[in-house]
Amino acid sequence: MLFIQYPKCSTCKKAKKWLDEQEIKYSERHIVDDNPTYDELKKWHNISGQPLKKFFNTSGMIYRDMKLKDKLPEMSEEEQLKLLATNGMLVKRPLIVKDDLVLIGFKETEWSEKLL
């Protein structure tokens, strides 16, 4: 299982603490140092069954500075995926990636249901 996170993010810290408390084994990946690629994002989007918008860090400064709230509806899925692949800070975190499961953001009840 892959845990993709940004170490300074408070939600990521909570998620990591929760994983450790549950004794769930994972490998860690820094979302900025090792940004998800277009192909990874496309695959994860398909597995997740979630709208692509869920993969965007809508509360991030870059998202706001780029005025993506207004631009995303006009962009194709491919354009959105390419944009996400340019900067890890655009991607909502943390992410859990497992064979047939992708969890976006940390919601303890959802993680408990899917991971325990």
C-alpha positions as CSV (number, residue, x, y, z in Angstrom):
1,M,0.0,0.0,0.0
2,L,1.3,3.4,-0.9
3,F,0.7,6.5,1.3
4,I,1.3,9.7,-0.7
5,Q,1.6,12.7,1.5
6,Y,3.1,16.1,2.1
7,P,5.0,16.0,5.5
8,K,4.1,19.5,6.5
9,C,0.3,18.9,5.9
10,S,-1.6,18.6,9.2
11,T,-4.2,16.2,7.7
12,C,-1.3,14.0,6.3
13,K,0.2,13.9,9.8
14,K,-3.2,12.8,11.3
15,A,-3.6,10.2,8.6
16,K,0.0,8.8,9.2
17,K,-0.6,8.7,12.9
18,W,-3.9,6.8,12.3
19,L,-2.2,4.3,10.0
20,D,0.6,3.7,12.5
21,E,-1.9,3.3,15.4
22,Q,-3.8,0.7,13.3
23,E,-0.5,-1.0,12.6
24,I,-1.2,-0.8,8.8
25,K,1.9,-1.3,6.7
26,Y,2.6,1.2,4.0
27,S,5.3,2.8,1.9
28,E,5.6,6.5,1.9
29,R,5.9,8.9,-1.0
30,H,6.5,12.7,-0.8
31,I,3.9,14.2,-3.1
32,V,6.1,17.2,-4.1
33,D,9.5,15.4,-4.4
34,D,7.9,12.6,-6.3
35,N,4.9,14.1,-8.0
36,P,2.3,11.7,-9.4
37,T,2.6,11.3,-13.2
38,Y,-0.1,11.7,-15.8
39,D,-0.3,7.9,-16.2
40,E,-0.5,7.3,-12.4
41,L,-3.2,9.9,-12.0
42,K,-5.2,8.6,-14.9
43,K,-5.0,5.0,-13.4
44,W,-5.9,6.2,-9.9
45,H,-8.8,8.3,-11.2
46,N,-10.2,5.2,-13.0
47,I,-9.8,3.0,-9.9
48,S,-11.2,5.6,-7.5
49,G,-14.6,6.0,-9.3
50,Q,-14.5,9.6,-8.1
51,P,-14.9,12.8,-10.2
52,L,-11.5,14.1,-11.2
53,K,-12.2,17.4,-9.3
54,K,-11.8,15.4,-6.1
55,F,-8.1,15.0,-6.9
56,F,-7.5,18.7,-6.8
57,N,-6.3,20.4,-3.6
58,T,-9.1,23.0,-3.8
59,S,-7.9,24.7,-0.6
60,G,-4.3,25.1,-1.8
61,M,-2.8,28.5,-2.7
62,I,-1.7,27.3,-6.2
63,Y,-5.3,26.2,-6.9
64,R,-6.6,29.6,-5.9
65,D,-3.8,31.6,-7.6
66,M,-4.4,29.8,-10.9
67,K,-8.2,30.5,-10.5
68,L,-8.9,26.8,-11.2
69,K,-12.3,26.9,-9.7
70,D,-13.4,28.9,-12.8
71,K,-11.1,27.1,-15.3
72,L,-11.6,23.4,-14.4
73,P,-15.2,23.2,-15.8
74,E,-13.8,24.4,-19.2
75,M,-10.9,21.9,-19.3
76,S,-11.0,18.4,-20.7
77,E,-10.2,15.4,-18.4
78,E,-6.9,15.0,-20.2
79,E,-6.0,18.7,-19.6
80,Q,-6.9,18.4,-16.0
81,L,-4.7,15.2,-15.6
82,K,-1.8,16.9,-17.3
83,L,-2.2,19.9,-15.0
84,L,-2.3,17.7,-11.9
85,A,0.9,16.0,-13.0
86,T,2.8,19.3,-13.1
87,N,2.8,20.1,-9.4
88,G,2.2,17.9,-6.3
89,M,0.8,20.8,-4.4
90,L,-2.2,20.8,-6.8
91,V,-3.1,17.2,-5.8
92,K,-5.3,16.6,-2.8
93,R,-3.6,14.7,-0.1
94,P,-3.1,12.3,1.5
95,L,-3.7,9.6,-1.0
96,I,-3.9,5.9,-0.4
97,V,-3.2,3.7,-3.4
98,K,-3.7,-0.1,-3.1
99,D,-4.3,-2.6,-5.9
100,D,-8.0,-1.8,-6.5
101,L,-8.5,1.0,-4.0
102,V,-7.7,4.7,-4.1
103,L,-8.6,7.0,-1.1
104,I,-8.4,10.7,-1.6
105,G,-8.0,12.9,1.5
106,F,-8.3,11.6,5.1
107,K,-11.7,10.6,6.4
108,E,-11.3,8.3,9.4
109,T,-14.6,6.5,8.9
110,E,-14.0,5.8,5.3
111,W,-10.4,4.7,5.9
112,S,-11.6,2.4,8.7
113,E,-14.2,0.8,6.4
114,K,-11.8,0.3,3.5
115,L,-8.6,-0.5,5.3
116,L,-9.4,-2.5,8.5
